């Protein structure tokens, strides 16, 4: 009898696979070549690199707070709320008028910490209300609709909020009042950190920790996780699914509103279109960390913020590019493309079954 030996089949490398591997290799070579070139030039001191890093942490904390709204809504409804950037914008822009009134009366600088807390509460409240309204009007009637319909509705809601705010508040840029107490630097372990960045870092860390504890430790948080696993089974167990969905939008909106005030502290101005780019960056952060994963959104936001701050100088200056910081968005979106191609589940995400994906 002839003996048969099983020979494993070799999967043929398609043209698309070859192109994607070549793309990844080119990006890797550019990063390595640029990094080596930048370090050889020695244009930046250790203090400047630390400034880049600290600014990236502060920026990443803002991205992470916004990303929490994306990842929580996706975890519950399996949809991307592309109006979330405008939820962020509406809280920050509305709170500008409160900040301007406090500054005009002198209360802002007489009681800076109380004023900051008040601004955070107002922004969170406004964004919470807008997020709940969008859920009730735009998303709830389409909950059983095909997947593409809520996506188109989210884009429409985004444009509606942009131009509604433009009509109410005007199309000009508004300069946020400056806290005198937050001017200058703090020395932390011999490293100079801008006071505004320190405030943003501490505030973002506290808010993210509080939200994580709420989701992981409270009964409402457990109900949210149950609904994210299986809405029908959660309803059979007595959980009010509609209430949990509204709470999810509310919490995500409140976090985005607070992030809007922190954004204004760092970048000093607001306008009706300010939610678009941070919203896309926050979505990138959520995908990078693992969409639907709360710690992943936090990690992705911080990682993207640091990469966007350090990357232009580190990767591009050594290539002879005259204004590398103008390409920071290219770095961020290249990262999004790389993640979507090679690890679509993100850093901490899990591969979803076909029913949940």
N, C-alpha and C positions, 0 to 999 in steps of 0.2 A: 504493500500500500504506500502510496506517496504521502509524504508528510508535508503539511502546509504550515508555513510560518507567516503569521500576520505581520504585514508591513504597514506601519502607520501612514496615513495619508497626510501629505504635506499641503497645507492650505496655501493656495496661490495668493501672492500679494497683488491686490488690485491697484489700479492707477490712483484711485482716491486715497487708499492707505499709504501708498508711496509718497503722494503729494503731502499728506498730513505729517508724515514722519520727516520729510524734507523741510517742511515749514517749522516744525519744532526744532530741528537741528539748526536752521538759520537763526531763529530767535535766540537759541542758546549760544551760538557763536558770537552774535552781536553783543549779547550781555557780557560774555566773558572778555571779548576783545575790548569793549568799551570800558569795563571795570579795570582791567589791567592798564589800559591807557590812562585813565583818570588817576589811578594810584601812582603811576610813574610820573605824571606831571606834578603831583603834589601841590595843587592849587588851593586845596582846602585844608584848614587846620582841624585838629581834633575837636576844638570848640565849635567850629562851624558844622562839622558832622553831627555833633550832639544837638545843635540847634535844629538841624534838619529832622533828626530823630524825634525830638520832643514835639515839634510842630506836627509831625506825622502822627504821633500818638494822640494829640488833641483832635486833629482832623479825623483820625480813625474812630475816636470815641463818638464823634457826631455821626459819622457814617453808620456806626454800629447801632446807635439809638434809632435811626431811621430804618435800618435794615430789619430791626425787630418787628416792625409792622408788616413788612413784606413776608417775613418767614412765618409769623403767627397766622396771618390770613391764609397763606398757602397751606400751612399745616392743617387748618380746619376745612377749607373749601376747595383746596387744590386749584386755586386760581391766583394769578398775579394781579394785584391791585395797582395798576399803573397810575391811578390818581393819588397815590400815597405821597408823591413828591409835592403835590399841590396842597395836601393836608398839612404837611410840614411848613409850606410857604404861608398858608393862611394864618396859622398861629403866630409865626414870627412877625408877619407884616401887621396884623391887628395889634399885637403887643407893642409895636413901635409907638403908637399913639399914647398908650399908657406910659411908656418910658419917657416920651417927650414931655408929657404933663408932669410927671414926677421930677424931671430935670428942671423944668421951668419953675416949679415951686421950691426947688432946693432940697426936697425930701430925698432925692436919689443919692446925693452925696452926703447928706447928714446921716442917713441910715442905709448904707449900701447893701449890706447883707439881707436886711429885711426887704429892700427894694428888689434885689435879685430874686429872692424867694417869691415875692408877689408876681414878678414878671414870668417866672417859670410856671406858676399856678395859672395865671391868665392864659398864657400861650397853650399850656396843656389843655385847659378847659375849652378854648376855642377850637383847637385841632380835634379834640375829642368829639365836640358837637358836629363838626364838619364830617368827620369819619363816620359817625353813626348815621347822619343824614344821607350820606352817599350810599351806605349799606342799605338803608331802608328804602330809598327811592330808586337807586340804580341797580342794586345787586339782588335783593331779596326776591323781586318778581321773576328773576331769571335763574333761580337756583337750580331748577331742573332742566334748563335749556342746554343745548349742545355747547361744548367747551369754548368754541370760537365766539359765541355771542357775548358772554360776560367780558371777554378780552376786548372786543370792540367797544362795548359799553364803558369799560374802564378808561380807554383812550378818550372817548367822548366826554366822560366826566372830568378828566384831566383838563381838556381844553375849556370846558364850561367853567371850572373853578378859576383857571388862569384869567379868563376874560371877565368873569364876574368881579374878581378882585381888582382887575385893571379899571373896570367901570366905577367901582366904589371908591378906590383909593388913588387912582391916577396911574400913569405909566412911568412916572419919574422914579429915580432912585432916592431912597430916604436914608439919611445918615443916622445911625443909632447913637443916642447920647452915650458919652464915655464916662465910666466910673473913675473918678480921680484916684481912689484907693487902689485900683487895679493897674495903675501906670507903673512902669519900671520893672525891675527883675527881682526874683528871689534867688538866693543861693542855697541850693540843695546838694549836699555832699561835694561842694566846690564847683558845681555846675550852675550857670546862670539860666534861669527859666523865667520867661515873661509871666507876669502875674495873671494875665488873662488866660494864658495857656494852662497855668496851674489850676485856676478856677474851673476851666472846662474839663480838665482831666479828673479832678476830684468829683465834680458834679456828675459827669458821665459814669464814672465808676460806681458812685452811690446809686444812681438810677438803675444801672444795669444789674447790680447786685440785688436791689430791692425787687426788680421785676423777676429775676431768676428765682428768688426765694418765694415770691408769690405763686409762680407757676408750679414750682416743685413741691411746696410745703402746704399750701392751702387746699381746702376742699374744692373751691372754684377752679384752682389750677389743675387739680386732678380731673375734674369734670372736663376741662378744656382738652386735656391729653386724651381722655376717653373719647370725646367727640372726634378728635383728629384721627383716632384709630378706626372708628366705625360709628358713623352717625346713627344708623338704624339700631344697632345694638345698644348704644348709649341711650337712645330714646326709650327702648324697652326696659332699661334699668331705672327709668324715672328722671333722667336728666332732660331739662328743658333746652333743647338744641338751639332754638332761635335765640334764647337769652344768652347762651354761651357764645354764639356767633357775634351778637351785638357787643358783648363784653370784650371779645377779641378785637373787634374794630376799635372799640373805645380805648383799650389799653395801648394798642399800637398807635392810635392817633395822639394820645396823651404823650407818649414817649417821643413822637415826632415833633410835637409842639415844643416840648422842653428842649429838644435838639435845635429847634429854630432859634431860640434865645441864645444858646451857646454858640451857634453859628454866627449870630449877629455880634457877639462879643469878640469873636476872632476876626471876622471880615468887615465889621463896622457898618454895613449897609444892607438894605433889603429892597426888593422890587418884585413886581408881580410874576416875573419869569424865573425867580431864584430857585424854585423847587425842582426844575427840570434836571439840571446836571447833578446836584446832590442826590436826587431821587434815583437816577440811573446808576450813580456810584454806589448807592446803598443797595440797589438790586444786585449789582455786581458783587458786593460784599456778601449778600445773602446766598448767592449762587456759589461763591468761592468757599464759604464756610460749610455749605450744605443746606439747601433751601428746605425749610420746615424744621430746622434744628436751631434752637435758641442759642446755645453756646457757640454753635458754628457761625451764626450771624455776628455775634460779638467778636469772635476771633477773626472772621473775614473782614469786618469793618476796620479793626485795628491794623491787620496785615496790609490791607489796601491803602489805608491812610499813610502808613510808614513807607510803603513801596512808592506811592505817588510823590511823597516828599523827598525821599532819599534817591529814588531811581533816576530822575533826570540828570542830576549831577554825577551820580555814580556810573550809570550806564552810557550816557550820551556825551558827556563833556570830553571824554577821551577819544571820541570819534571825530572831534573837530567841529561839532555843531555849535553855531554861534549863540543860539538862545535855547538851551536844552529844556528850560522850565516851561517853555511854550508847548512842549510836547508831552506834558504830564498826563493829559487825557489819553494820548495815544498809548502810553504805557498801561494805564488802567484798563482800557478797552481791549488791548492785546491780551492782558491777563484774563479778561472775561472770555475771549475767544479760545484761549488755550484751555481754560477750565471746561468750557462747554464741549470742546473736541475730545480731550483726553481724560477728563474725570468729571463727567456731568453731574455726579452725585455730590461733588464738593469734598472738602477736606474731612469733615466729620459726618457727612451724609451717608445714608445707606441706600443701596439699590432698591428701588420700589418694585413691588409686584405689579403686574400689568393692570390689575383692578385699581390700584391706588395711584399709579403714575399719571 
